Amino acid sequence: MFKSFEGKLILFNGSNTDSQSKSIYQHWIAENAGSDKVTGSKTVDMRAALVDQFRNHAEIMIATEAAESINLQFCSIVVNSDLPWNPQRIEQRIGRCHRYGQKHDVVVINFLNKNWKPLYS
């Protein structure tokens, strides 16, 4: 009845210390050993490994602001579950997908809480 997303979900955050990320990283390092893809910087290589995994094997990436500056022009949907105060941050999120080489219109979905109230008034 429901589609299973097991193995099709990538988490991208500031630490990427979960077991799935570590496994993806180790596999990526082994697969790309001796190529110019591997930089020797664990942080840079971890980011590249997660993006490659998402591009080639996954369907959904859940990312924090740590995913700034990555290229996701192979994606065509951005879902914002939270909206930052600074609208430039929203543009930056969209810009990850809406880059040179994008072949589709980028659809942006923003979740809004109609019952939201400021903490201070």
C-alpha positions as CSV (number, residue, x, y, z in Angstrom):
1,M,0.0,0.0,0.0
2,F,2.7,2.5,1.0
3,K,6.0,2.8,-0.8
4,S,9.0,1.8,1.4
5,F,11.8,4.4,1.6
6,E,14.2,2.0,3.3
7,G,17.6,2.8,2.0
8,K,16.3,5.8,0.0
9,L,16.7,8.4,2.7
10,I,19.9,10.5,3.3
11,L,20.5,12.6,6.3
12,F,22.8,15.6,5.9
13,N,23.7,17.6,9.0
14,G,26.7,19.3,10.6
15,S,28.2,16.2,12.1
16,N,27.1,13.3,9.9
17,T,28.3,10.9,12.6
18,D,25.4,8.4,12.3
19,S,26.1,4.8,11.2
20,Q,24.5,5.3,7.8
21,S,26.7,8.3,6.9
22,K,29.8,6.5,8.1
23,S,29.0,3.5,6.0
24,I,28.3,5.6,2.9
25,Y,31.6,7.5,3.5
26,Q,33.7,4.3,3.8
27,H,32.1,2.8,0.7
28,W,32.6,6.1,-1.3
29,I,36.3,6.3,-0.2
30,A,36.9,2.7,-1.3
31,E,35.1,3.2,-4.6
32,N,36.9,6.4,-5.5
33,A,40.4,5.6,-4.1
34,G,43.1,6.9,-6.5
35,S,40.7,9.3,-8.2
36,D,40.6,13.1,-8.0
37,K,37.2,12.9,-6.3
38,V,38.9,12.1,-2.9
39,T,40.4,15.3,-1.4
40,G,41.8,13.9,1.8
41,S,39.6,16.2,3.8
42,K,37.1,14.0,5.7
43,T,34.6,16.8,5.9
44,V,34.7,17.6,2.2
45,D,34.7,13.9,1.2
46,M,31.8,13.1,3.6
47,R,29.7,15.8,1.9
48,A,30.6,14.5,-1.5
49,A,29.9,10.9,-0.5
50,L,26.4,11.9,0.8
51,V,25.6,13.9,-2.3
52,D,26.7,11.1,-4.6
53,Q,24.6,8.6,-2.6
54,F,21.6,10.8,-2.8
55,R,22.1,11.4,-6.6
56,N,22.6,7.7,-7.4
57,H,20.6,5.7,-4.9
58,A,18.3,7.7,-2.7
59,E,15.1,9.6,-3.2
60,I,14.9,11.9,-0.2
61,M,17.5,14.1,1.5
62,I,16.7,15.7,4.9
63,A,19.2,18.5,5.4
64,T,20.0,21.2,7.9
65,E,21.6,24.5,7.1
66,A,24.9,22.6,7.1
67,A,24.1,21.6,3.5
68,E,24.8,25.2,2.3
69,S,26.8,25.5,-0.9
70,I,26.3,21.9,-2.1
71,N,25.2,21.4,-5.7
72,L,21.9,19.6,-6.0
73,Q,20.9,20.6,-9.6
74,F,19.7,17.0,-10.2
75,C,16.8,17.7,-7.8
76,S,13.6,19.4,-8.7
77,I,11.7,19.7,-5.4
78,V,12.6,21.7,-2.2
79,V,10.4,21.3,0.9
80,N,10.9,23.8,3.7
81,S,9.6,22.4,6.9
82,D,10.7,25.5,8.7
83,L,11.2,29.0,7.4
84,P,14.1,31.2,8.7
85,W,13.6,34.8,9.5
86,N,16.1,35.9,6.8
87,P,14.5,35.4,3.3
88,Q,18.0,35.1,1.8
89,R,18.3,31.8,3.6
90,I,15.2,30.5,1.7
91,E,16.7,31.7,-1.6
92,Q,19.9,29.9,-0.7
93,R,18.0,26.6,-0.1
94,I,16.3,26.9,-3.4
95,G,19.5,27.9,-5.1
96,R,21.0,24.5,-4.2
97,C,18.7,22.9,-6.8
98,H,18.1,25.9,-9.1
99,R,21.7,26.0,-10.6
100,Y,23.3,25.8,-13.9
101,G,22.6,22.4,-15.4
102,Q,19.1,22.1,-13.9
103,K,16.8,20.4,-16.5
104,H,13.5,20.8,-14.7
105,D,11.4,23.5,-13.0
106,V,12.2,23.6,-9.3
107,V,9.1,23.2,-7.2
108,V,9.3,24.8,-3.7
109,I,6.9,23.7,-1.0
110,N,6.8,25.7,2.3
111,F,5.0,24.3,5.3
112,L,3.4,27.0,7.4
113,N,1.9,26.8,10.8
114,K,-1.3,28.9,10.7
115,N,-1.5,28.8,14.6
116,W,2.0,30.2,15.0
117,K,2.4,33.0,17.6
118,P,5.5,34.9,18.4
119,L,7.2,34.1,21.7
120,Y,7.4,37.8,22.6
121,S,4.9,40.5,21.7
